[in-house]
Amino acid sequence: MMRITYLSHSGFLVEVETAYFLFDFYKGELPKPDAGKKFYVFISHAHFDHYKSDIFELREKIPGVHFIVSDDIEAEAGRDIVFMAPNEEKSIDGCKIRTLRSTDEGVAFLLRYEGHTIYHAGDLNWWHWEEEGEAYNTMMRRNYQREINKLQGMKIDVAFVPVDPRLGEQYCWGIDCFMKRTETKEVFPMHFWDNYGIFDRLLLEDCTKGYADKIQRISREGQVFELENGGTVNNAG
């Protein structure tokens, strides 16, 4: 079983049988964790909407917490902090972690733990900005597709992928590329700036028809989803 709590923006808490994985938590209400489980905190980059320095105060509440941090974060090194650059692989207390290079800042995370495979994109996305011009957008397309191609055909249980409405009609290009090149069971759109109407748009797009049943619809902060071993998601509250 996997229990997923949407915290805010790109922030999620994933709970499995023996561990928690907290991604890009900078606001929202964090549920009280089970003290008997391992706890991993992932910070994809230093942008304000993904990181606040007080995240390290979790040390006082969660003994044995591990921080896996993009190397663009300015933080004091410690035994509980592991910095990761793009295209690195590390194993931390039973969790195997691989990073991809973001098309903005920092890294994306792919992790494997006790049979679970989880992907969090951070700000790795197909950032197509019309005002930037053709050369920039061609570079962005190539950079994004190069990173996602590293996951070609990979079986992923849960993925968290941006769908930023500021991109206009191109908001879904990143998630579409990701879903069509990986074998992802369930995908949680994120980074939608509280624009919950983005989920209606996604389900109306021609490009999403092949995987619309895998898109999890978020309607509020604190929403909880339960993923059973067979791939069924229940909205738990």
C-alpha positions in Angstrom: 0.0 0.0 0.0 1.1 3.6 -0.7 -0.5 6.6 1.0 0.0 10.0 -0.7 -0.9 13.3 0.8 -1.0 16.5 -1.3 0.5 19.3 0.8 0.7 22.2 -1.6 2.1 23.2 -5.1 4.8 20.5 -5.6 4.8 19.2 -2.1 3.8 15.6 -1.4 4.2 13.1 1.4 4.4 9.5 0.3 4.0 6.8 2.9 4.8 3.1 2.4 5.0 0.2 4.8 8.3 1.2 6.5 9.1 4.7 5.3 8.0 8.2 4.4 9.2 10.3 1.5 8.6 14.1 1.7 9.1 16.1 -1.5 9.5 19.9 -1.9 7.6 20.8 1.2 7.5 24.5 1.8 3.9 25.1 3.0 0.9 23.2 4.0 0.2 20.9 7.0 2.4 17.9 7.5 0.6 14.9 9.0 2.1 13.4 12.1 4.3 10.6 11.0 4.6 7.1 12.6 7.7 7.2 14.8 8.6 3.7 13.8 9.2 4.4 10.1 12.2 5.8 8.3 11.8 9.4 7.0 13.4 10.9 3.9 13.2 14.5 2.9 13.8 15.5 -0.7 14.6 19.1 -1.9 14.8 19.4 -5.6 16.1 23.0 -5.8 16.3 26.4 -4.0 13.3 28.2 -5.5 11.0 29.7 -2.8 8.1 27.5 -4.0 10.0 24.3 -3.3 12.2 25.0 -0.3 12.4 26.9 3.0 15.4 26.6 5.2 13.3 25.8 8.2 12.7 22.3 6.7 15.8 21.3 8.7 13.9 21.9 11.9 12.3 18.5 11.3 15.4 17.1 13.0 13.9 18.1 16.3 10.6 16.2 15.6 11.8 13.2 13.6 14.8 11.3 14.9 17.0 9.8 12.2 15.5 11.9 9.4 17.5 11.9 6.1 17.7 15.0 3.9 18.5 14.4 0.2 19.2 17.9 -1.2 20.0 19.3 -4.6 23.6 20.8 -4.6 22.3 24.3 -5.4 20.9 24.5 -1.8 23.0 26.5 0.6 22.9 24.5 3.8 25.3 23.5 6.5 26.7 20.0 5.8 25.8 17.4 8.4 25.6 13.6 8.8 21.9 13.7 8.0 22.3 15.8 4.8 23.3 14.2 1.5 23.9 16.7 -1.4 23.2 15.4 -4.9 24.2 16.9 -8.3 22.5 15.9 -11.5 23.1 12.4 -12.9 24.2 10.9 -9.6 23.2 7.7 -7.9 23.4 7.0 -4.2 22.0 4.5 -1.7 20.8 5.9 1.6 19.6 3.5 4.4 18.0 1.2 1.9 16.7 3.8 -0.5 18.3 3.9 -4.0 18.2 7.4 -5.4 19.0 8.7 -8.9 18.9 12.3 -10.1 18.2 13.8 -13.4 19.2 17.3 -14.5 16.4 19.9 -14.3 15.6 22.1 -17.2 15.4 24.9 -14.7 17.3 24.6 -11.4 18.4 21.6 -9.4 17.4 18.0 -10.0 14.6 15.5 -10.4 14.5 12.4 -8.2 13.9 8.8 -9.1 13.9 6.5 -6.1 13.5 2.8 -5.4 12.6 1.5 -2.0 11.4 -2.0 -1.1 9.7 -2.7 -4.5 8.3 0.8 -4.9 9.5 3.2 -7.7 8.7 6.9 -7.3 9.5 9.9 -9.5 9.4 13.6 -8.5 10.2 16.0 -11.3 11.0 19.1 -9.2 11.2 21.7 -11.9 12.3 19.3 -14.7 9.7 20.2 -17.3 9.2 21.2 -20.9 9.3 25.0 -20.2 8.0 26.4 -23.5 7.7 30.2 -23.1 6.4 31.9 -26.3 8.1 35.2 -25.3 11.5 33.5 -25.3 11.7 32.8 -29.0 12.4 29.8 -31.2 16.0 29.2 -30.3 15.3 29.0 -26.5 12.3 26.8 -26.9 14.1 24.4 -29.2 16.9 24.1 -26.6 14.3 23.5 -23.9 12.6 20.8 -25.9 15.8 19.0 -26.6 17.0 19.3 -23.0 13.7 18.0 -21.6 13.4 15.1 -24.0 17.1 14.1 -23.4 16.4 13.7 -19.7 13.1 11.9 -20.1 14.6 9.6 -22.6 16.8 8.3 -19.8 13.6 6.8 -18.3 12.3 5.3 -21.6 10.1 2.3 -20.9 10.7 2.5 -17.1 8.1 1.0 -14.8 7.2 3.7 -12.3 4.5 3.3 -9.6 3.8 7.0 -8.9 5.1 10.1 -10.6 4.7 13.8 -9.7 5.0 16.0 -12.8 4.5 19.8 -13.5 1.5 21.2 -15.4 2.1 24.9 -15.1 -0.9 27.0 -16.4 1.5 29.9 -17.1 2.7 28.1 -20.1 -0.6 28.6 -21.9 -1.5 25.9 -24.5 1.9 24.2 -23.9 1.2 23.5 -20.2 0.7 19.7 -20.9 3.6 19.0 -23.2 5.9 17.9 -20.3 3.5 15.5 -18.7 2.5 14.1 -22.1 6.1 13.4 -23.1 6.7 11.8 -19.7 3.7 9.5 -19.8 4.2 8.4 -23.3 7.9 7.4 -22.7 7.5 5.7 -19.4 5.2 3.0 -18.0 3.8 5.0 -15.1 0.9 3.5 -13.2 -0.4 6.8 -11.5 0.6 10.4 -12.2 -0.1 13.4 -9.9 0.0 16.7 -11.8 1.7 19.4 -9.7 3.0 23.0 -9.8 -0.4 24.3 -10.9 -0.4 27.4 -8.6 -3.7 26.5 -7.0 -5.5 26.4 -10.3 -7.5 23.3 -9.7 -9.3 23.8 -13.0 -6.2 22.5 -14.7 -7.5 19.0 -14.1 -10.6 19.6 -16.2 -8.4 20.9 -19.0 -6.1 17.9 -18.8 -8.9 15.4 -19.2 -10.2 17.2 -22.2 -6.9 17.2 -24.1 -6.6 14.8 -27.0 -3.0 14.0 -26.0 -4.1 12.6 -22.6 -6.7 10.2 -23.8 -4.4 7.2 -23.7 -3.6 7.7 -20.0 -6.4 9.8 -18.6 -7.4 7.1 -16.2 -3.9 7.4 -14.6 -4.2 11.1 -13.9 -5.0 11.7 -10.2 -7.3 14.6 -9.6 -6.3 16.9 -6.8 -9.0 19.2 -5.4 -7.5 20.7 -2.2 -4.5 20.8 0.1 -4.3 18.0 2.5 -6.1 15.6 0.2 -5.1 11.9 0.7 -4.9 9.1 -1.8 -4.3 5.4 -1.1 -2.7 3.3 -3.8 -3.3 -0.4 -3.5 -0.8 -3.0 -4.7 -2.9 -3.6 -7.8 -2.7 0.0 -8.8 -6.1 1.1 -7.6 -6.2 4.6 -6.1 -8.8 5.4 -3.5 -9.4 9.0 -2.5 -9.1 8.6 1.3 -10.1 12.1 2.3 
